[in-house]
Amino acid sequence: MQNARVMSQALTSIKKRDGLFASDAFLKRVEKLFWKIQNAWYDQKLETIQALVSDALYEQLKCQVDSQKAMGIKYRHSKMTVYDMRIAQVNCDNSFDVIHLFIRASSADSAIDLKTGETLAANEESRKFSEYWTLIRRPSAKTLQKPGLIEGSCPNCGAPIEIGQATVCGVCNSFIRSGFYDWVLAKITQACEWEYKEPGLIPDWHTMKSTDADFTMQQIEDRAGVIFWMMRLTERSKSVEPMQRFSTGAFCELYQATCMERGYNYMENVALASVSLKGFKITKYWDSLFILVIWSGVPTLLDKNGRVIESRRVSQIMREIYVLGRRHGVRTNQNNTLSSA
């Protein structure tokens, strides 16, 4: 947990810019958000929460739900209880106010057959879990005195947000997930994997900011998260189409060939542990950045008929470095911070 004095200073900074901000009211809104996310995941209706979360988080949840559907199941929660929800860390800079919340809860889940509705497996005892939820907004944003994203309304004009309307409001044309109007849920991280690193400690961070003042760690880690889930979709669909808008043609060809050489077709039970920016290489013509991605999954082999080959399948922990590049001088678009897909 963050030092109490440092957290108090950060919250005071937010309060000075936003006189209506109150921690208790903020936590009540996040509790509403918690239940909306849970219900959407268990009901397999993620389109209802797409406007509330970053693209990387949406793709993460979607991949989980698509995997369930492929197996013909869904999950039902029982006795879900939130034991603890509190602010764990607050960070403010010129780009974002960032609030990390620690949430401890439990649930007894059952696996349900999608076709028959029959209970296939049930846990009588509740499973406890602990997570960190990261919410962000721009420093210029103010606490709303009307319904916002969490309540299903455009945080700028108040119009109802339609299903599938995740980026731009159809009434006022504002970028609803830009963070300029309301808090957006950027990440959900397992407690055992969560850490926060000050951006200024990343090598060449200040050099990058001097050439692109709107560059943010949140945006680049969101984009890397989306790329990760597109890679998993590429493995499963046997098509590089999901990757094409994020990578070069040469990389797509190499990645598809590499997938075939690995000896398995895709990974099951994928869990993305962390995505963290580690450094930059900035030159006169080209900028590169390096992102460490830690994840796990179970290798799944298929025979020529598409049937799973039964074998002892053990989850593997993977550590990969993503190298992203762009021409030197390109500037970050503030409106698309969490719209990477």
C-alpha positions in Angstrom: 0.0 0.0 0.0 1.0 3.6 -0.7 2.4 5.7 2.1 -0.5 7.4 3.9 1.1 10.9 3.6 1.8 10.5 -0.1 -1.7 9.3 -0.7 -3.2 12.1 1.2 -1.2 14.6 -0.8 -2.4 13.1 -4.1 -6.1 13.1 -3.0 -5.7 16.7 -1.9 -4.3 17.6 -5.3 -7.4 16.1 -6.9 -9.7 17.9 -4.4 -8.1 21.2 -5.2 -8.8 20.8 -8.9 -12.2 19.2 -8.3 -14.0 20.5 -5.3 -16.8 17.9 -5.6 -14.5 14.9 -5.4 -15.0 12.8 -2.3 -13.4 9.4 -1.7 -16.6 7.9 -0.2 -18.7 8.8 -3.2 -16.0 7.6 -5.5 -16.0 4.2 -3.8 -19.7 3.9 -4.0 -19.6 4.4 -7.8 -16.8 1.9 -8.1 -18.9 -0.6 -6.2 -21.7 -0.1 -8.8 -19.1 -0.7 -11.5 -17.9 -3.9 -9.8 -21.3 -5.4 -10.0 -21.9 -4.3 -13.5 -18.6 -5.9 -14.6 -19.4 -9.1 -12.8 -22.9 -9.4 -14.1 -21.8 -8.7 -17.7 -19.1 -11.4 -17.5 -21.3 -14.1 -15.9 -24.2 -13.3 -18.3 -21.8 -13.2 -21.3 -23.1 -9.8 -22.3 -19.9 -7.8 -22.4 -21.3 -5.3 -24.9 -23.2 -3.7 -22.0 -19.9 -2.6 -20.3 -17.7 -1.9 -23.3 -18.0 1.9 -22.9 -16.8 1.7 -19.3 -13.5 -0.1 -19.8 -10.3 0.2 -21.8 -10.0 -1.8 -25.1 -7.3 -4.0 -23.6 -9.6 -5.0 -20.6 -12.6 -5.5 -22.9 -10.5 -7.8 -25.1 -9.3 -9.7 -22.1 -12.9 -10.3 -20.8 -14.1 -11.1 -24.3 -11.4 -13.7 -24.8 -12.5 -15.4 -21.6 -16.2 -15.4 -22.6 -15.5 -16.6 -26.1 -13.5 -19.5 -24.6 -16.5 -20.4 -22.4 -18.8 -20.3 -25.4 -16.5 -22.5 -27.4 -16.7 -25.1 -24.6 -20.5 -24.7 -24.5 -20.6 -23.4 -20.9 -21.2 -20.3 -18.8 -20.6 -19.6 -15.2 -23.1 -18.6 -12.5 -22.0 -17.0 -9.3 -23.5 -17.6 -5.9 -23.0 -15.9 -2.6 -20.6 -13.4 -4.1 -19.5 -11.0 -1.4 -17.2 -8.0 -1.3 -15.2 -7.9 1.9 -12.9 -5.0 1.2 -12.8 -2.2 -1.3 -10.4 0.6 -0.6 -8.1 3.1 -2.3 -4.6 1.6 -2.3 -2.6 4.2 -4.4 -3.2 7.5 -6.0 -0.9 9.0 -8.7 -1.3 12.4 -10.4 0.6 13.9 -13.3 -0.1 16.2 -16.2 -1.7 13.4 -18.2 -3.9 11.5 -15.8 -5.2 11.1 -12.3 -4.9 7.4 -11.5 -6.6 5.6 -8.6 -5.8 2.0 -7.8 -8.3 0.2 -5.6 -7.7 -3.0 -3.7 -10.8 -5.3 -3.8 -11.2 -8.6 -1.9 -14.2 -10.7 -2.6 -15.4 -14.3 -2.8 -17.9 -16.3 -4.9 -19.0 -19.9 -5.3 -19.2 -20.5 -9.0 -21.1 -23.2 -11.0 -20.5 -24.3 -14.6 -23.7 -24.3 -16.6 -24.4 -26.0 -20.0 -25.4 -23.3 -22.5 -27.8 -25.4 -24.3 -29.6 -27.3 -21.6 -29.1 -25.0 -18.6 -28.0 -28.0 -16.6 -25.4 -27.5 -13.8 -22.3 -29.4 -14.9 -20.1 -28.6 -11.9 -20.6 -26.6 -8.7 -18.4 -25.3 -6.0 -20.1 -25.4 -2.6 -17.4 -23.4 -0.9 -16.7 -19.8 -2.0 -13.4 -19.0 -3.7 -11.7 -15.9 -2.4 -10.0 -13.5 -4.8 -8.1 -10.3 -4.5 -7.6 -7.7 -7.3 -6.4 -4.2 -8.0 -8.7 -2.1 -10.2 -7.1 0.9 -11.9 -9.3 3.8 -12.9 -8.1 6.9 -14.7 -9.3 10.3 -15.9 -7.7 13.5 -17.1 -6.7 16.2 -14.6 -9.2 18.6 -16.1 -12.1 16.3 -15.4 -14.6 17.2 -12.7 -16.9 15.0 -10.6 -20.3 14.7 -12.3 -23.5 15.9 -10.8 -25.4 13.8 -13.2 -25.3 10.2 -14.5 -22.0 9.3 -16.2 -20.3 6.3 -17.8 -21.0 3.9 -14.9 -24.7 4.9 -14.9 -24.9 4.3 -18.7 -24.9 7.9 -19.9 -22.5 10.1 -21.9 -20.5 11.9 -19.3 -20.4 15.0 -21.5 -24.0 15.6 -22.7 -25.9 13.0 -20.6 -27.4 11.1 -23.5 -28.0 7.3 -23.0 -25.1 5.3 -24.3 -26.2 2.8 -26.9 -24.9 -0.8 -27.1 -21.8 -0.9 -29.2 -21.3 2.9 -28.8 -18.0 2.6 -27.0 -15.9 5.4 -28.4 -17.9 8.4 -29.6 -21.2 9.7 -28.3 -23.8 9.7 -31.1 -25.3 13.0 -29.8 -22.4 15.3 -28.9 -19.6 13.5 -30.7 -17.4 13.5 -27.6 -14.9 10.7 -27.0 -16.6 9.1 -24.1 -13.6 7.0 -22.9 -11.0 9.7 -23.3 -10.9 10.4 -19.6 -11.8 14.1 -20.2 -15.3 13.6 -18.7 -15.3 10.7 -16.3 -13.4 7.8 -14.7 -12.6 4.9 -17.0 -11.6 1.4 -15.8 -8.2 0.8 -17.4 -7.0 -2.5 -15.8 -7.9 -5.4 -13.4 -4.8 -7.0 -12.0 -4.5 -10.0 -9.7 -3.2 -8.9 -6.4 -0.2 -11.2 -6.6 0.9 -9.6 -9.9 0.2 -5.9 -9.2 2.9 -3.3 -9.0 3.2 0.4 -9.8 6.3 2.0 -11.2 6.7 5.7 -11.5 7.0 6.6 -15.2 10.0 8.9 -14.6 12.0 5.8 -13.5 11.7 4.2 -16.9 14.9 4.8 -19.0 14.5 7.6 -21.6 11.0 8.5 -20.3 11.7 12.2 -20.2 13.3 12.1 -23.7 10.1 10.6 -25.1 7.9 13.1 -23.2 10.0 16.0 -24.6 9.2 14.9 -28.2 5.6 13.9 -27.5 4.1 15.7 -24.5 0.8 13.6 -24.7 2.6 10.2 -24.6 1.3 8.2 -21.6 2.2 4.8 -20.1 -1.6 4.1 -19.8 -2.1 4.3 -23.6 0.9 2.3 -24.6 0.2 -0.5 -22.1 -3.4 -0.6 -23.2 -2.3 -1.0 -26.8 0.1 -3.7 -25.9 -2.7 -5.5 -24.0 -4.9 -5.4 -27.1 -2.1 -6.8 -29.2 -1.6 -9.6 -26.7 -5.2 -10.7 -27.0 -5.2 -10.3 -30.8 -2.2 -12.7 -30.8 -4.2 -15.2 -28.8 -7.1 -14.8 -31.3 -4.7 -15.4 -34.2 -3.5 -18.6 -32.6 -7.0 -19.9 -32.1 -8.5 -18.8 -35.4 -5.5 -19.8 -37.5 -5.8 -16.4 -39.2 -3.4 -13.4 -38.9 -6.2 -11.0 -39.7 -6.6 -9.8 -36.1 -2.9 -8.9 -36.0 -2.7 -7.1 -39.3 -3.5 -3.6 -38.2 -0.9 -3.8 -35.3 2.1 -5.3 -37.1 4.1 -5.5 -40.2 3.4 -8.1 -42.9 6.8 -9.7 -42.2 5.9 -10.1 -38.5 2.5 -11.7 -39.3 4.1 -14.2 -41.6 6.8 -15.0 -39.1 4.3 -15.3 -36.2 2.0 -17.6 -38.1 4.9 -19.9 -39.0 6.2 -19.8 -35.4 2.8 -20.8 -34.1 2.8 -23.9 -36.3 6.4 -24.8 -35.2 5.5 -24.7 -31.5 3.7 -28.0 -31.8 0.3 -26.7 -30.5 -2.5 -24.8 -32.1 -3.5 -22.4 -29.3 -3.4 -21.8 -25.5 -6.3 -22.4 -23.2 -7.0 -20.9 -19.8 -5.0 -17.8 -20.7 -4.2 -15.4 -17.9 -2.5 -12.1 -18.6 -0.5 -11.3 -15.5 1.1 -8.0 -16.3 2.0 -5.6 -19.1 4.8 -3.1 -18.2 6.7 -0.5 -20.2 10.5 -1.0 -19.7 12.3 1.4 -21.9 12.8 3.2 -25.3 15.2 3.5 -28.2 14.8 6.9 -29.8 16.7 7.8 -33.0 16.5 10.6 -35.5 14.1 8.6 -37.8 12.5 5.9 -35.6 11.3 5.4 -32.1 11.0 2.0 -30.4 9.7 1.0 -27.1 10.0 -2.3 -25.1 7.2 -3.9 -23.1 7.5 -6.9 -20.9 4.4 -9.1 -21.0 4.0 -11.9 -18.4 1.2 -14.4 -19.0 0.3 -18.1 -18.6 -1.7 -20.7 -20.5 -2.2 -24.4 -21.2 -0.8 -25.6 -24.6 -3.6 -27.3 -26.5 -2.8 -29.8 -29.3 -5.3 -30.7 -32.0 -5.3 -33.7 -34.4 -5.9 -33.3 -38.1 -9.7 -33.5 -37.4 -9.6 -30.7 -35.0 -10.0 -32.9 -31.9 -8.0 -32.1 -28.8 -5.3 -34.7 -28.2 -5.5 -35.9 -24.7 -2.3 -35.4 -22.8 -1.0 -34.1 -19.5 -1.5 -30.4 -20.0 0.3 -28.1 -17.6 0.0 -24.4 -17.4 3.1 -22.6 -18.6 4.3 -19.2 -17.5 5.5 -17.0 -20.5 7.7 -13.9 -20.4 7.8 -12.0 -23.7 9.2 -8.6 -24.9 7.1 -6.7 -27.3 8.9 -4.2 -29.5 6.6 -1.4 -30.9 7.8 1.3 -33.2 6.7 4.4 -35.0 8.3 7.2 -37.0 10.1 9.8 -35.0 7.9 12.9 -34.6 4.6 11.1 -34.5 2.3 12.6 -31.8 -0.1 10.8 -29.5 -3.9 11.4 -30.0 -5.3 12.3 -26.6 -8.8 11.2 -27.6 -7.9 7.6 -28.2 -6.0 6.9 -25.1 -8.0 3.8 -24.2 -9.4 3.0 -27.6 -6.6 0.8 -29.0 -8.5 -1.9 -30.8 
